[in-house]
Amino acid sequence: MPLSIRVETLRRAAKALGSVDALAGNLGVSRRQLERWLAGQETVPSDVFLLAVDLIVLHEGPEHPRPGNDTQQSGN
């Protein structure tokens, strides 16, 4: 998985939670570690990435569609 997808996921999770500090707390990592991942200085571990995805889904919910998804349904 490209680094940019993992970093963008962390950024989106921080936005959904309201701050980098809130995300760090929810991930159980230090702000310093999170900032290294956000800066692309270190690879975001898979378990952290998946937890960030869960946090996005939990906090954004289905009313916030993912980019690239067609949210219009046909009238069939």
Buried (B, 14 or more C-beta within 10 A) or exposed (E): EEEEEBBBBBBBBBBBBEEBEBBBBBBEBEBEEBBBBBEEEEBBEEEBBEBBBEBBBEBBEEEEEEEEEEEEEEEE
